[in-house]
């Protein structure tokens, strides 16, 4: 078992796996969870995301953020069940799971508000499905955030998206940095002999937020010093070509998606329009990338393990679109 864990961790480690592969896999799992209404499937996606992080994570600050997402997902499930029990819209006549006293509150704004009452098994099951759906989405995004190196992800971003990628990388780095700062502040308070109970909360929040904001500003300054978001000089012809290509790309994609959604006939033509828009989007990214000047890095290539990871996530997403996860 330990050998299998070691081989899996070495194959899909954060130092070897492309960060874009982790984010594509996380987004595919999150979209699959949003399309599913099967409780067992949602629990499997949640457990799979946690196991993936446990098997593949390295000793990095962002890898510890999965605990935050785990507790957040658990709180979401618990609150969803509590809200369904408290704000019970209809009393159960059969298959009663909880038989609680019912209360009615007249607020003078129309119908009275009914609280508690008999809760059926189907009502609890529906609450669990809603809660685990959101928890699975949270854990899928948490998996990508815990395994993908935000700095390597920024390096792999196309040049046309440097400004957006810089802001997104700082935002992604915020949650891991918050956990790291919390750990450092708690350790410092423990060495000074300060209390660790509820009373210590006021003495922890301000230092943690201050250190997190300071580290994020340092990250932004270091990326700015390396040329991220810096614009170069372009001729008027390049500027016109880029604008025209961007306009045509948006037009083709919008028309193609609209025709595919609102018309069931001639789907081949719709797909051709969308495919042409995607090709033109690649040309637009290439033209827009010429306006940025930044420090050159060693480009991280896509390997077989990255393609296998994306392929597995795509198969899960395809099964979700086909309706297998709704049964």
Secondary structure as UniProt FT lines:
FT   HELIX           2..11
FT   TURN            14..16
FT   HELIX           19..35
FT   HELIX           39..56
FT   HELIX           61..65
FT   HELIX           66..86
FT   STRAND          96..105
FT   STRAND          113..120
FT   HELIX           121..147
FT   HELIX           150..155
FT   HELIX           159..161
FT   HELIX           162..191
FT   TURN            192..193
FT   HELIX           198..200
FT   HELIX           201..225
FT   TURN            226..229
FT   HELIX           236..262
FT   HELIX           267..289
FT   TURN            290..291
FT   HELIX           304..321
FT   TURN            322..323
FT   HELIX           324..326
//
